[in-house]
């Protein structure tokens, strides 16, 4: 499993008994699983009284790291021994490894169902539409006078045959950057197919 350095640092902080006592560790781990598996879960899971003594920035960092690792483990369908080995490499003590493995085993089936529902293929862009907007004021009534673009990507998901739209707003520089990156990707794809 390949995890970013940011995720690894968060995971190592989670392993540190000085940062998270056993109770806080179990609460954060439960919150990470809950946020992944329950669509109605929100940040209230991190508002538990047992987590109030932890710096919110550290708490969110470790929550993100735990969620990322849980998803990677689910994606690769790791077994308990592989999970334990990785946790040992991250300096988790035996008690935390057992808590993590038990929580993972309890939620493994739900996690696999969730990951399976996402699909196996990336969405395919079928159409792009855009609209030029001109912002005069912000919602705080500050004068802006700048152009912006509303871009809508029509995509097709081959796994579910659904046709959702992805919409975003950007300024001129961001749009030019996006177009430049798409041209680079197109050229790279053409070169790859010619080999």
N, C-alpha and C positions, 0 to 999 in steps of 0.2 A: 504494500500500500504506500502510495506517495502522498504525503501531506506537506503543505506549505510550512515554511519556517514559523510563520505567525501561529498556525494551528499547533505546531509542535511546542512552541513556547507556552501557549495557553494550557496545553495538556500537561506539561511539566509543572506549571504553577498549580494545577489542580491536584497533582500528585504530592505536593508539598504539605505535610501536616501543619506547618506553621501558617500557611495561608488558608487552608480549609481543614477544620477538625472533622472527625468521622461523621458527625451529624450533618454538618454543612455539605460535606462531600456527597452523602446519600441524597440530600435534598436537591442539590444542583444536578446530580445525575438523573434523578426522577424528573426534574423540570425539563432537562434536555430531551428525554424520551417523550415526555408529554407534549412538548412544543412540536416535535416531529410528527407524532402520531395522531394528535387531536387538532383538527382544523379550527376548533373554537378556542384553543389555548392562546393566551396572550402573555404579555410580560408580567401579569399578576403572579405567575408561578415563581418569578424571581423576587417577589415582594414578601416572601415568607419571613416571619419574624426570626427564624433561625439563620437567615442570610443577611440580616440588617447590619451586622458588624463588619461585613466585607465591603471594600471599596467598590462602588457600582461599575467602574471601568474594568476592574479586574474580574468582577463577577460576570459581566457580559462577555469579556474576552474568553474566559474559561467555559462559559455556556456555549459560545460559538465553537470553540475547539472541541468540546465534548460532542456536540451535534455533528460536526464535520467528521469526527472519527467514527461515530455510530453509523453515519450514512456510508462511509467507506467500508466499514466492516460488513454492513448489510449488503453492499454492492458486490463484495468479493465472497460473501457467504462464508466468513471465517468460522472455524470451530473454536472450541474453548481453549485448546492448547495454543493455537496461533494467537488468539486474543491475549492469553496470559503472557506469552513470550513478548509481545509488543508492549504490554503494560509494564512488564519487568524492565524492558529497555528504557522506558520513560520514567524509571525510578519509583514506580508505585509499590507500596508495601503489600504484603500478602493479604491483609484484611481488605484493602481497597480493591485488589484484584478480584477477590471473591465476591465483593459487593457488585462490582462492575459486571462480572461474568453472570451472576445471578440475574441482575436486571436485564442484561442483554438476552439471556435465554428466555426470560419471561416475555420479552417483547419481540423476539426474533421473527415469529410468524407474521405479526402485524407489520413489522418493518419490511419484510419481503413482499407482502401484499402491496404496501404503499409504493415501494420501488418498482414493482411490476406494473402498477397502474400508470406510472409516468410514461412508460413506453420505451421502445428500444431504438427509435430513430429520431433524429432531430427534425424539427419542423422545416418545411420547405417554403420559401417565400414565393408566392405566386403573383403578387402585385404590390405596387407601392403608390400611395397617393400622398400629396402634401398640400399644405395651405400656408400662405404667407400671412402672418399676423403682425400687427403693429401695436406694441404696448405703449400706452400713454402714461398710465399711473400704476403703481403697485397697490396692493390691498392696504398699505399704510398711507396711501395718498401721496407718496413721493413721485415726482415726475420722472419718467423713464425715457420716453421717445426713442425706442429702439425696435428694430425688426426682429422677429422670431419666426420659426417654422414649426408647424404641427405636422408630423410625419406619421403615417399609418401604414404598417406592413400587414398585408393580408397573407396569412400563412396556412399551409395545409399540413396536417399531421397524418402521416400514412398509417400509423397504428390505430388511431381512433376515427379516422375519416371526419374529423372535425375541422372547422374553418374559423379559428379565432383571429382576432385582430390584435396587433401589438402597436400601441400608440405612444409617442413620446414627443416632447417639445425640445427644441435646441436653438441656439443662436447661429449666426452665419459661420463663425469659425468652427464650431462643432460639426455643422453639416458638411463643410468642406473637408474636415478631417475624416468624417465617415465616408464620404465619397472617395477620398484618396485611398483609404484602407481597402475599400471594396474593389477599386481598380487594381491595387497591388495583389489582392487575393485572386482576382480574375486572371491577371498575368501569370501568377504562380501556378494556377490550375492549368492554364494553357500550356505552360512549359512542362508540367508534369505529364500531361497527356501526350505530348509530342515525343517523349522518351521511349 
